[in-house]
């Protein structure tokens, strides 16, 4: 078997371990399930080892499969790094750019900047992973991960795209029906919108603790920021969200900022562009420039909250 075919089969193998099924990998790659299975069979024949324990209900890597997965991830990551470092010296903005970020940020700020970018660079394509988890550019072969809040110390290279902070707000209609929120103690008489408990401590639980019952009734929980925002705009309750989520709604009067006495101000943190390679590729530079232009400086949500055009 050629080395190129072996590398392709390794990529399919790594994707299969992560996805846990042939069908999921087949859908992602746009091929038949049987094609994925044949590539795994070919890899097993080449290595003379069973890589998966297969049943009708589950697909799990064997001990040999676990060992190969760890080595394959490193091999593919090193190969991707080598390719990126080589192509970064070229001026042409082309090839596939792999980016990961939160779903709401991706829909509101990343996707809108892509069409002009593609018009300027027709050889460029983007794979956007919209996820709530903390994606790792090194192990997942990403060109860029967009992270929010304080960054832990790491070997990753980062730059700040914009500032962010959390804002407490509600729709004017909700406040007409339920009254103002003048002090934190008054939350007990209000309806809250929050992030799902299993997903993150952010939102209300960051300042009130995990038990919200003494502070108010949580009427809606969602793991998506935009779903929380939509519920707040509709008048369902009071929400605590990043300013980049609700800033434009505040600017047009659909939401009102609340500053109840006793609630500490949220710290200003950042939205960071994080990559593994020290030298950005030409396509990554073009993408970052397009995203930075779209977000603006100061960021568009900050200008909206101040009533600026």
C-alpha positions in Angstrom: 0.0 0.0 0.0 1.3 3.5 -0.9 2.3 5.9 1.9 -0.3 8.4 0.6 -3.1 5.8 0.9 -1.9 4.8 4.4 -2.0 8.5 5.5 -5.5 8.8 4.1 -6.6 5.6 5.9 -5.1 7.0 9.1 -7.1 10.1 8.8 -10.3 8.0 8.4 -9.3 5.9 11.4 -8.8 8.9 13.6 -12.1 10.4 12.5 -13.8 7.1 13.2 -12.4 6.8 16.7 -13.6 10.4 17.5 -17.0 9.9 15.9 -17.6 6.4 17.3 -19.3 5.1 14.1 -18.6 4.5 10.4 -21.8 6.3 9.4 -20.9 9.6 11.1 -17.6 9.6 9.3 -19.2 8.7 6.0 -21.7 11.6 6.4 -19.0 14.1 7.2 -16.8 13.0 4.2 -19.7 12.6 1.8 -18.9 8.9 1.0 -20.7 5.6 1.5 -20.4 3.8 4.8 -18.9 0.8 3.0 -16.1 3.0 1.7 -15.1 4.0 5.3 -15.3 0.4 6.4 -13.0 -0.7 3.5 -10.4 1.9 4.5 -10.4 0.6 8.0 -10.2 -3.0 6.8 -7.2 -2.0 4.6 -5.5 -0.4 7.5 -6.1 -3.5 9.7 -4.7 -5.8 6.9 -1.6 -3.6 6.5 -0.9 -3.6 10.3 -2.0 -7.2 10.9 -4.0 -6.1 13.9 -7.7 -5.6 14.8 -8.3 -1.9 15.5 -12.0 -1.9 16.5 -14.3 -4.2 18.4 -17.4 -4.1 16.3 -21.0 -4.9 17.2 -24.4 -3.7 16.1 -24.6 -1.4 19.1 -21.1 0.0 19.5 -17.8 0.5 17.8 -14.8 0.7 20.2 -11.1 0.7 19.6 -9.1 -2.3 20.7 -5.9 -1.8 22.8 -4.0 -1.8 19.5 -6.5 0.8 18.2 -6.0 3.0 21.2 -2.2 2.9 20.7 -2.5 3.7 17.0 -4.9 6.5 17.7 -2.5 8.3 20.0 0.4 7.9 17.6 -1.8 8.8 14.5 -3.1 12.0 16.1 0.5 13.1 16.6 1.6 12.0 13.1 -1.2 13.8 11.4 -0.8 16.9 13.6 2.9 17.0 12.7 2.2 16.6 9.0 -0.5 19.4 9.1 2.0 21.6 10.9 4.7 20.9 8.3 2.3 21.7 5.5 1.1 24.9 7.1 4.6 26.1 7.8 5.6 25.5 4.2 2.6 27.1 2.6 2.8 30.1 5.0 5.7 31.3 3.0 3.6 31.6 -0.1 1.6 34.7 -0.8 -1.4 32.8 -2.4 -4.4 32.6 -0.1 -5.9 29.2 -0.9 -6.6 25.8 0.6 -8.7 24.7 3.5 -8.8 26.8 6.7 -10.2 25.0 9.8 -11.7 27.2 12.5 -13.5 26.4 15.7 -15.7 28.7 17.9 -18.9 28.9 19.9 -22.0 28.5 17.8 -23.5 31.9 18.5 -20.3 33.8 17.7 -19.8 31.7 14.6 -23.3 32.5 13.3 -23.2 36.2 14.2 -19.7 37.2 13.4 -17.7 34.5 11.5 -20.2 33.5 8.9 -21.1 37.0 7.7 -17.4 37.9 7.0 -16.9 34.8 4.7 -18.6 35.8 1.5 -16.5 38.9 0.9 -13.4 36.9 1.9 -14.3 34.2 -0.7 -14.8 36.8 -3.4 -11.4 38.2 -2.8 -9.7 34.8 -2.5 -11.7 32.3 -4.6 -9.2 29.5 -3.9 -9.9 29.6 -0.1 -12.4 27.4 1.7 -13.3 27.3 5.4 -14.4 24.4 7.6 -16.1 25.9 10.6 -16.6 23.8 13.7 -19.4 25.3 15.8 -19.0 23.8 19.3 -19.5 24.5 23.0 -16.4 22.4 23.9 -12.9 23.8 24.2 -11.3 22.8 20.9 -7.6 22.1 20.9 -5.8 23.5 17.7 -2.9 21.1 18.3 -4.7 17.7 18.6 -7.6 18.6 16.3 -5.5 20.0 13.4 -7.2 23.4 13.6 -5.8 26.5 12.1 -7.6 28.7 14.6 -9.7 28.4 17.7 -11.7 31.4 19.0 -11.8 31.3 22.8 -13.5 33.5 25.3 -12.6 34.7 28.8 -9.2 34.4 30.5 -6.7 32.1 28.7 -4.8 29.5 30.7 -1.0 29.4 30.3 -0.2 27.2 27.3 2.2 26.9 24.4 -0.5 28.1 22.0 -0.1 31.5 20.3 -2.9 33.9 20.9 -4.0 37.4 20.0 -7.0 39.4 21.2 -9.8 40.1 18.8 -11.9 42.2 21.2 -12.9 42.7 24.8 -16.0 41.0 26.3 -17.9 41.3 29.6 -21.2 39.9 30.9 -24.3 42.0 31.0 -27.6 41.5 32.9 -30.6 42.5 30.8 -34.3 42.0 30.1 -36.9 43.1 27.6 -38.9 46.3 28.3 -42.1 44.3 28.1 -40.8 41.9 30.8 -40.0 44.8 33.1 -43.4 46.3 32.6 -45.1 43.1 33.6 -42.8 42.1 36.5 -41.3 45.3 37.7 -37.7 46.7 37.9 -34.8 44.9 39.3 -33.3 47.4 41.7 -31.4 45.1 44.1 -30.0 41.6 43.9 -32.4 40.4 46.7 -35.3 41.2 44.4 -34.3 38.4 42.0 -36.4 36.1 44.2 -39.5 37.7 42.6 -38.2 37.4 39.0 -37.9 34.8 36.3 -34.4 33.8 35.1 -33.0 32.6 31.9 -29.7 30.6 32.2 -27.2 28.3 30.6 -27.8 24.6 31.1 -26.3 23.3 34.4 -24.6 20.4 32.7 -22.8 22.7 30.2 -21.1 25.5 32.1 -20.9 27.6 35.3 -21.3 30.7 33.2 -24.4 32.9 33.3 -26.3 33.3 36.6 -24.5 30.4 38.3 -21.2 32.2 38.0 -22.4 34.9 40.5 -25.2 33.2 42.4 -23.9 29.7 42.8 -25.3 26.4 41.5 -28.5 26.6 43.5 -30.7 29.3 41.9 -33.8 28.6 43.9 -33.3 31.2 46.6 -32.6 33.8 44.0 -35.4 33.3 41.5 -37.2 30.9 39.3 -35.2 29.6 36.3 -37.9 29.3 33.6 -35.6 28.6 30.7 -32.2 26.9 30.3 -30.3 26.4 27.0 -26.8 25.5 26.1 -26.8 28.1 23.2 -26.3 31.8 23.9 -28.6 32.8 21.0 -31.5 30.7 22.3 -31.1 32.5 25.7 -31.0 35.9 23.9 -34.1 35.2 21.9 -36.0 34.1 25.0 -35.0 37.4 26.7 -36.0 39.5 23.8 -39.3 37.8 23.7 -39.9 38.8 27.4 -39.4 35.4 29.0 -37.1 36.6 31.8 -33.9 38.2 32.9 -30.6 36.9 31.4 -26.9 37.3 32.0 -25.0 37.0 28.7 -21.8 38.3 27.1 -22.1 41.8 25.6 -21.2 40.4 22.1 -24.4 38.4 22.3 -26.8 41.1 23.5 -25.1 44.4 22.6 -27.0 45.0 19.3 -30.3 44.2 21.0 -29.5 46.7 23.8 -28.5 49.3 21.1 -31.9 49.0 19.4 -33.9 49.0 22.6 -35.0 45.4 22.5 -33.2 44.7 25.8 -32.4 47.0 28.8 -29.3 46.8 30.9 -30.0 46.1 34.5 -27.5 47.0 37.3 -29.1 45.7 40.5 -27.5 46.8 43.8 -25.5 44.0 45.3 -24.5 42.4 42.0 -20.8 42.8 41.4 -19.7 44.1 38.0 -18.5 41.4 35.7 -14.8 41.6 34.8 -13.7 42.6 31.3 -12.0 39.7 29.7 -11.2 38.9 26.0 -12.1 37.1 22.8 -8.9 35.5 21.7 -7.7 34.0 18.4 -5.6 30.9 19.3 -3.4 28.9 17.1 -0.7 26.2 17.5 1.8 27.4 14.8 4.0 30.3 15.6 3.9 31.5 12.0 0.4 32.1 10.6 -0.4 30.9 7.1 -1.4 33.4 4.4 -5.0 32.1 4.5 -5.1 32.5 8.2 -3.9 36.1 8.0 -6.6 36.9 5.4 -9.3 35.3 7.6 -8.2 37.2 10.7 -8.1 40.5 8.8 -11.6 39.9 7.4 -13.0 38.9 10.9 -11.3 41.9 12.6 -12.7 44.3 10.0 -16.2 42.8 10.4 -16.1 43.0 14.3 -14.5 46.4 14.2 -12.5 48.3 16.8 -14.1 49.1 19.1 -16.3 46.1 18.5 -19.6 46.6 16.8 -21.6 45.5 19.9 -19.7 48.0 22.1 -20.5 50.8 19.7 -24.2 49.7 19.6 -24.5 49.7 23.4 -23.1 53.3 23.4 -25.6 54.4 20.8 -22.9 54.9 18.1 -23.6 53.9 14.4 
